[in-house]
Amino acid sequence: MTHQDSGQPVDARQALPPLKDLIACHECDLLMHHPHVGEEQKASCPRCGYELVVHRAQMHRRALALALTALLLFIPANFLPILTLNLLGQNAVDTVWGGVVGLYHSDMKFVAAVVFLCSMLIPLLKLLCQFFVLLSLPFPTLRPQGIKLYRAYHHLREWGMLEIYLFGILVSIVKLVDLADLHLGVGMVCFIALMLAQVWLEVTMSPHQVWDALSEEDDNHART
């Protein structure tokens, strides 16, 4: 960001402006006039410094490219080998999906279900929600569905735990590196790239820009 602006607090002694012209800080609940920010600018709360509004240049195109990249990486990240283990002449090839199946057949069905939900299903649903929200932005007739999907995405985002699963893989590698011959597979590279793409997508996809674009009645004025 090339410039940082701050929202102006509302004077309680004066009549309140329309609600659409107000914004409340998510951290300290300070009520302020909605700041007007230009491209590559952001506005922060003057009391606690929380980022209120950010306007990223070419947000729609950049986010759509990242969403497509993450979707393309999803299948190889979950079904290609992430680790090859050679112990006492026996080879074992592990994938994310293979780990879920292994837990299920080891009578740990609940753990297998949690791993499947948090490392595969929910991250995929999040990506699909983000992708279809971005597709709906240029089309006013699709924006009501985009609003529903974006709300669903915010409910799902707390349950996607790719980074936790990656940390688990790294801990396993550290513990096994002295006991066996380990080789990282293509799936590990794709898994790390998928996680980075998702993180970058969440940073790029500015919530206020998305909500503003979804709320626009005239497509020519959508700020994407």
PyMOL commands that set and color helices and strands:
alter all, ss='L'
color gray80, all
select helices_A, chain A and resi 19-21+59-79+96-105+109-136+140-156+162-176+186-204+207-215+219-221
alter helices_A, ss='H'
color red, helices_A
select strands_A, chain A and resi 3-6+8-9+22-24+31-33+41-44+51-55+83-87+90-94+181-184
alter strands_A, ss='S'
color yellow, strands_A
deselect
rebuild
show_as cartoon
